[in-house]
Amino acid sequence: MLKESLLVYAHISAILLLAVFLTSKTALMRCELIDGRKPVVDRLLRLDIWLWGSFCAVGATGIAAMVWGAKGWDWTAANPLLWIKVGLFLLMMGMSIRASLTLRQWARECRLGGHFPSDDAIRRQRRWLMWQSHVMVLLPLFGALLAYGF
């Protein structure tokens, strides 16, 4: 029972890290904060690295819970709710690829020519981050249904 509790604790902690870094990126993604400030773009890049690290932590702890958890791999892998949850998680990761590439392009432009993104580009990026957050809200629902039955 202790092992199951620690696996769930690790997984929930990783999910909370993901929420923190996604929220931090979204909070900094504002026209008035980025305008002409390279340190803000640099901080967004660091947050992006932490976000990808938390994606890895969520995936690793989720797999660990499937392999070593009380219900085991066979039961968990046969449950369609797991695959809905995995699909939503992969959707979030796919959405982050686009956001990360855009952010790296901005950083390169700032470094090479001192050009900062337009207000419209920043608003589009923030909207994209918000969509990721909205997808993330569904993950705990499917996780609870998976853990406690449907």
PyRosetta script that sets phi, psi and omega in degrees:
from pyrosetta import init, pose_from_sequence

init()
pose = pose_from_sequence("MLKESLLVYAHISAILLLAVFLTSKTALMRCELIDGRKPVVDRLLRLDIWLWGSFCAVGATGIAAMVWGAKGWDWTAANPLLWIKVGLFLLMMGMSIRASLTLRQWARECRLGGHFPSDDAIRRQRRWLMWQSHVMVLLPLFGALLAYGF")
pose.set_psi(1, -36.9)
pose.set_omega(1, 178.6)
pose.set_phi(2, -63.7)
pose.set_psi(2, -41.7)
pose.set_omega(2, 179.5)
pose.set_phi(3, -59.1)
pose.set_psi(3, -44.8)
pose.set_omega(3, 179.0)
pose.set_phi(4, -60.7)
pose.set_psi(4, -43.8)
pose.set_omega(4, 179.5)
pose.set_phi(5, -62.3)
pose.set_psi(5, -42.2)
pose.set_omega(5, 179.9)
pose.set_phi(6, -68.2)
pose.set_psi(6, -36.9)
pose.set_omega(6, 176.6)
pose.set_phi(7, -63.7)
pose.set_psi(7, -44.6)
pose.set_omega(7, 178.7)
pose.set_phi(8, -65.7)
pose.set_psi(8, -41.6)
pose.set_omega(8, 178.0)
pose.set_phi(9, -58.3)
pose.set_psi(9, -46.9)
pose.set_omega(9, -179.8)
pose.set_phi(10, -62.1)
pose.set_psi(10, -42.0)
pose.set_omega(10, -178.5)
pose.set_phi(11, -67.1)
pose.set_psi(11, -44.9)
pose.set_omega(11, 179.2)
pose.set_phi(12, -65.7)
pose.set_psi(12, -38.9)
pose.set_omega(12, 177.3)
pose.set_phi(13, -61.6)
pose.set_psi(13, -41.3)
pose.set_omega(13, 178.6)
pose.set_phi(14, -64.5)
pose.set_psi(14, -40.0)
pose.set_omega(14, 178.4)
pose.set_phi(15, -64.3)
pose.set_psi(15, -40.7)
pose.set_omega(15, 177.9)
pose.set_phi(16, -64.3)
pose.set_psi(16, -38.5)
pose.set_omega(16, 175.1)
pose.set_phi(17, -59.9)
pose.set_psi(17, -44.2)
pose.set_omega(17, 178.3)
pose.set_phi(18, -58.3)
pose.set_psi(18, -44.9)
pose.set_omega(18, -180.0)
pose.set_phi(19, -63.4)
pose.set_psi(19, -41.0)
pose.set_omega(19, -179.1)
pose.set_phi(20, -63.2)
pose.set_psi(20, -47.6)
pose.set_omega(20, -176.1)
pose.set_phi(21, -72.7)
pose.set_psi(21, -34.8)
pose.set_omega(21, 175.8)
pose.set_phi(22, -67.1)
pose.set_psi(22, -40.8)
pose.set_omega(22, 178.3)
pose.set_phi(23, -66.2)
pose.set_psi(23, -41.2)
pose.set_omega(23, 179.2)
pose.set_phi(24, -62.6)
pose.set_psi(24, -44.0)
pose.set_omega(24, 177.9)
pose.set_phi(25, -61.2)
pose.set_psi(25, -43.5)
pose.set_omega(25, -179.3)
pose.set_phi(26, -64.4)
pose.set_psi(26, -40.6)
pose.set_omega(26, -179.2)
pose.set_phi(27, -64.6)
pose.set_psi(27, -36.7)
pose.set_omega(27, 179.7)
pose.set_phi(28, -80.6)
pose.set_psi(28, -15.9)
pose.set_omega(28, -176.3)
pose.set_phi(29, -82.4)
pose.set_psi(29, 71.0)
pose.set_omega(29, 179.9)
pose.set_phi(30, -133.2)
pose.set_psi(30, 142.7)
pose.set_omega(30, -178.4)
pose.set_phi(31, -55.9)
pose.set_psi(31, -46.2)
pose.set_omega(31, -175.2)
pose.set_phi(32, -69.9)
pose.set_psi(32, -20.2)
pose.set_omega(32, 178.2)
pose.set_phi(33, -88.3)
pose.set_psi(33, -34.5)
pose.set_omega(33, -175.6)
pose.set_phi(34, -84.6)
pose.set_psi(34, -32.6)
pose.set_omega(34, -172.3)
pose.set_phi(35, -45.5)
pose.set_psi(35, 102.4)
pose.set_omega(35, 175.3)
pose.set_phi(36, 74.7)
pose.set_psi(36, 11.9)
pose.set_omega(36, -176.3)
pose.set_phi(37, -116.0)
pose.set_psi(37, 98.6)
pose.set_omega(37, 178.8)
pose.set_phi(38, -62.7)
pose.set_psi(38, -36.6)
pose.set_omega(38, 178.8)
pose.set_phi(39, -58.9)
pose.set_psi(39, -30.1)
pose.set_omega(39, 178.0)
pose.set_phi(40, -70.4)
pose.set_psi(40, -41.2)
pose.set_omega(40, 176.8)
pose.set_phi(41, -63.6)
pose.set_psi(41, -40.6)
pose.set_omega(41, 177.4)
pose.set_phi(42, -63.2)
pose.set_psi(42, -41.0)
pose.set_omega(42, 178.0)
pose.set_phi(43, -65.3)
pose.set_psi(43, -39.4)
pose.set_omega(43, 176.3)
pose.set_phi(44, -60.2)
pose.set_psi(44, -38.6)
pose.set_omega(44, 176.8)
pose.set_phi(45, -63.6)
pose.set_psi(45, -42.8)
pose.set_omega(45, 177.9)
pose.set_phi(46, -64.2)
pose.set_psi(46, -42.2)
pose.set_omega(46, 177.7)
pose.set_phi(47, -62.7)
pose.set_psi(47, -35.4)
pose.set_omega(47, 178.8)
pose.set_phi(48, -63.9)
pose.set_psi(48, -40.4)
pose.set_omega(48, 176.8)
pose.set_phi(49, -62.7)
pose.set_psi(49, -44.3)
pose.set_omega(49, 177.8)
pose.set_phi(50, -64.9)
pose.set_psi(50, -35.4)
pose.set_omega(50, 177.9)
pose.set_phi(51, -61.9)
pose.set_psi(51, -45.8)
pose.set_omega(51, 178.9)
pose.set_phi(52, -65.5)
pose.set_psi(52, -35.1)
pose.set_omega(52, 174.4)
pose.set_phi(53, -62.9)
pose.set_psi(53, -39.5)
pose.set_omega(53, 179.0)
pose.set_phi(54, -71.8)
pose.set_psi(54, -32.7)
pose.set_omega(54, 172.0)
pose.set_phi(55, -57.6)
pose.set_psi(55, -45.2)
pose.set_omega(55, 179.7)
pose.set_phi(56, -63.6)
pose.set_psi(56, -41.2)
pose.set_omega(56, 179.7)
pose.set_phi(57, -64.3)
pose.set_psi(57, -41.6)
pose.set_omega(57, 177.8)
pose.set_phi(58, -62.3)
pose.set_psi(58, -45.7)
pose.set_omega(58, 179.4)
pose.set_phi(59, -62.7)
pose.set_psi(59, -45.5)
pose.set_omega(59, -178.4)
pose.set_phi(60, -64.8)
pose.set_psi(60, -43.8)
pose.set_omega(60, -179.6)
pose.set_phi(61, -71.0)
pose.set_psi(61, -31.8)
pose.set_omega(61, 175.9)
pose.set_phi(62, -65.7)
pose.set_psi(62, -43.6)
pose.set_omega(62, 177.5)
pose.set_phi(63, -65.0)
pose.set_psi(63, -41.5)
pose.set_omega(63, 178.2)
pose.set_phi(64, -59.7)
pose.set_psi(64, -41.8)
pose.set_omega(64, 178.8)
pose.set_phi(65, -64.8)
pose.set_psi(65, -35.4)
pose.set_omega(65, 177.9)
pose.set_phi(66, -68.5)
pose.set_psi(66, -41.6)
pose.set_omega(66, -175.7)
pose.set_phi(67, -76.1)
pose.set_psi(67, -48.5)
pose.set_omega(67, -172.7)
pose.set_phi(68, -105.1)
pose.set_psi(68, -0.2)
pose.set_omega(68, -178.9)
pose.set_phi(69, -72.9)
pose.set_psi(69, 168.3)
pose.set_omega(69, -175.5)
pose.set_phi(70, -62.4)
pose.set_psi(70, -34.5)
pose.set_omega(70, -177.0)
pose.set_phi(71, -81.6)
pose.set_psi(71, -21.8)
pose.set_omega(71, 175.9)
pose.set_phi(72, 79.6)
pose.set_psi(72, 166.6)
pose.set_omega(72, -177.5)
pose.set_phi(73, -62.7)
pose.set_psi(73, -47.4)
pose.set_omega(73, -173.8)
pose.set_phi(74, -59.2)
pose.set_psi(74, -47.6)
pose.set_omega(74, -178.4)
pose.set_phi(75, -66.4)
pose.set_psi(75, -46.7)
pose.set_omega(75, -175.6)
pose.set_phi(76, -65.3)
pose.set_psi(76, -45.5)
pose.set_omega(76, -177.1)
pose.set_phi(77, -67.6)
pose.set_psi(77, -24.0)
pose.set_omega(77, 179.7)
pose.set_phi(78, -83.0)
pose.set_psi(78, -9.4)
pose.set_omega(78, -176.5)
pose.set_phi(79, -86.9)
pose.set_psi(79, 121.0)
pose.set_omega(79, -179.0)
pose.set_phi(80, -63.1)
pose.set_psi(80, -23.9)
pose.set_omega(80, 178.3)
pose.set_phi(81, -62.9)
pose.set_psi(81, -34.8)
pose.set_omega(81, 177.0)
pose.set_phi(82, -59.8)
pose.set_psi(82, -44.0)
pose.set_omega(82, -175.0)
pose.set_phi(83, -72.8)
pose.set_psi(83, -26.9)
pose.set_omega(83, 171.5)
pose.set_phi(84, -66.4)
pose.set_psi(84, -45.9)
pose.set_omega(84, 179.4)
pose.set_phi(85, -62.0)
pose.set_psi(85, -44.9)
pose.set_omega(85, 178.3)
pose.set_phi(86, -62.4)
pose.set_psi(86, -42.1)
pose.set_omega(86, 179.1)
pose.set_phi(87, -61.3)
pose.set_psi(87, -43.2)
pose.set_omega(87, 177.8)
pose.set_phi(88, -65.4)
pose.set_psi(88, -39.3)
pose.set_omega(88, 178.1)
pose.set_phi(89, -63.6)
pose.set_psi(89, -44.1)
pose.set_omega(89, 177.7)
pose.set_phi(90, -65.9)
pose.set_psi(90, -34.4)
pose.set_omega(90, 174.8)
pose.set_phi(91, -61.3)
pose.set_psi(91, -44.9)
pose.set_omega(91, 177.3)
pose.set_phi(92, -59.9)
pose.set_psi(92, -42.8)
pose.set_omega(92, 179.6)
pose.set_phi(93, -64.1)
pose.set_psi(93, -42.5)
pose.set_omega(93, 177.7)
pose.set_phi(94, -61.4)
pose.set_psi(94, -40.0)
pose.set_omega(94, 177.3)
pose.set_phi(95, -64.9)
pose.set_psi(95, -35.0)
pose.set_omega(95, -179.6)
pose.set_phi(96, -70.1)
pose.set_psi(96, -28.8)
pose.set_omega(96, 177.8)
pose.set_phi(97, -59.2)
pose.set_psi(97, -48.5)
pose.set_omega(97, 179.6)
pose.set_phi(98, -60.6)
pose.set_psi(98, -45.5)
pose.set_omega(98, -179.4)
pose.set_phi(99, -62.7)
pose.set_psi(99, -40.3)
pose.set_omega(99, -179.6)
pose.set_phi(100, -66.2)
pose.set_psi(100, -43.4)
pose.set_omega(100, 179.6)
pose.set_phi(101, -62.8)
pose.set_psi(101, -41.6)
pose.set_omega(101, 177.8)
pose.set_phi(102, -62.9)
pose.set_psi(102, -43.9)
pose.set_omega(102, -180.0)
pose.set_phi(103, -62.6)
pose.set_psi(103, -41.5)
pose.set_omega(103, 177.9)
pose.set_phi(104, -65.5)
pose.set_psi(104, -36.5)
pose.set_omega(104, 176.5)
pose.set_phi(105, -63.7)
pose.set_psi(105, -44.0)
pose.set_omega(105, 178.0)
pose.set_phi(106, -59.8)
pose.set_psi(106, -45.4)
pose.set_omega(106, -178.4)
pose.set_phi(107, -62.4)
pose.set_psi(107, -40.5)
pose.set_omega(107, 178.9)
pose.set_phi(108, -63.4)
pose.set_psi(108, -44.4)
pose.set_omega(108, 179.7)
pose.set_phi(109, -64.7)
pose.set_psi(109, -38.8)
pose.set_omega(109, 178.2)
pose.set_phi(110, -65.0)
pose.set_psi(110, -42.1)
pose.set_omega(110, -177.5)
pose.set_phi(111, -69.0)
pose.set_psi(111, -42.6)
pose.set_omega(111, -174.4)
pose.set_phi(112, -81.1)
pose.set_psi(112, -39.9)
pose.set_omega(112, -174.5)
pose.set_phi(113, -132.5)
pose.set_psi(113, 4.3)
pose.set_omega(113, -178.7)
pose.set_phi(114, 70.3)
pose.set_psi(114, 17.6)
pose.set_omega(114, 179.4)
pose.set_phi(115, -87.8)
pose.set_psi(115, 131.1)
pose.set_omega(115, 179.4)
pose.set_phi(116, -107.1)
pose.set_psi(116, 155.6)
pose.set_omega(116, -178.7)
pose.set_phi(117, -64.5)
pose.set_psi(117, 153.7)
pose.set_omega(117, 177.9)
pose.set_phi(118, -71.8)
pose.set_psi(118, 161.1)
pose.set_omega(118, 177.1)
pose.set_phi(119, -58.9)
pose.set_psi(119, -38.0)
pose.set_omega(119, 179.8)
pose.set_phi(120, -64.9)
pose.set_psi(120, -40.8)
pose.set_omega(120, 178.8)
pose.set_phi(121, -65.4)
pose.set_psi(121, -39.0)
pose.set_omega(121, 178.4)
pose.set_phi(122, -65.6)
pose.set_psi(122, -44.0)
pose.set_omega(122, 178.7)
pose.set_phi(123, -62.1)
pose.set_psi(123, -40.7)
pose.set_omega(123, 177.7)
pose.set_phi(124, -62.5)
pose.set_psi(124, -43.4)
pose.set_omega(124, 179.8)
pose.set_phi(125, -64.3)
pose.set_psi(125, -41.6)
pose.set_omega(125, 179.0)
pose.set_phi(126, -64.5)
pose.set_psi(126, -41.5)
pose.set_omega(126, 177.6)
pose.set_phi(127, -60.6)
pose.set_psi(127, -41.6)
pose.set_omega(127, 178.7)
pose.set_phi(128, -62.2)
pose.set_psi(128, -42.9)
pose.set_omega(128, 176.7)
pose.set_phi(129, -63.2)
pose.set_psi(129, -38.4)
pose.set_omega(129, 178.4)
pose.set_phi(130, -64.5)
pose.set_psi(130, -38.6)
pose.set_omega(130, 177.2)
pose.set_phi(131, -62.7)
pose.set_psi(131, -38.9)
pose.set_omega(131, 176.0)
pose.set_phi(132, -60.5)
pose.set_psi(132, -42.9)
pose.set_omega(132, 178.8)
pose.set_phi(133, -62.3)
pose.set_psi(133, -38.1)
pose.set_omega(133, 179.5)
pose.set_phi(134, -67.8)
pose.set_psi(134, -36.0)
pose.set_omega(134, 175.7)
pose.set_phi(135, -66.1)
pose.set_psi(135, -40.3)
pose.set_omega(135, -177.8)
pose.set_phi(136, -61.2)
pose.set_psi(136, -32.0)
pose.set_omega(136, -178.6)
pose.set_phi(137, -60.1)
pose.set_psi(137, -27.2)
pose.set_omega(137, -179.5)
pose.set_phi(138, -77.3)
pose.set_psi(138, -23.8)
pose.set_omega(138, -176.0)
pose.set_phi(139, -59.3)
pose.set_psi(139, -46.4)
pose.set_omega(139, 179.1)
pose.set_phi(140, -63.1)
pose.set_psi(140, -31.9)
pose.set_omega(140, 177.2)
pose.set_phi(141, -59.8)
pose.set_psi(141, -51.5)
pose.set_omega(141, -179.2)
pose.set_phi(142, -68.9)
pose.set_psi(142, -31.9)
pose.set_omega(142, 175.7)
pose.set_phi(143, -64.5)
pose.set_psi(143, -42.9)
pose.set_omega(143, 178.2)
pose.set_phi(144, -66.9)
pose.set_psi(144, -41.9)
pose.set_omega(144, 177.8)
pose.set_phi(145, -63.1)
pose.set_psi(145, -37.5)
pose.set_omega(145, 178.6)
pose.set_phi(146, -67.1)
pose.set_psi(146, -43.8)
pose.set_omega(146, -175.4)
pose.set_phi(147, -74.1)
pose.set_psi(147, -38.2)
pose.set_omega(147, -171.8)
pose.set_phi(148, -111.1)
pose.set_psi(148, 2.2)
pose.set_omega(148, 175.1)
pose.set_phi(149, 100.1)
pose.set_psi(149, 155.5)
pose.set_omega(149, -179.1)
pose.set_phi(150, -131.8)
pose.dump_pdb("model.pdb")
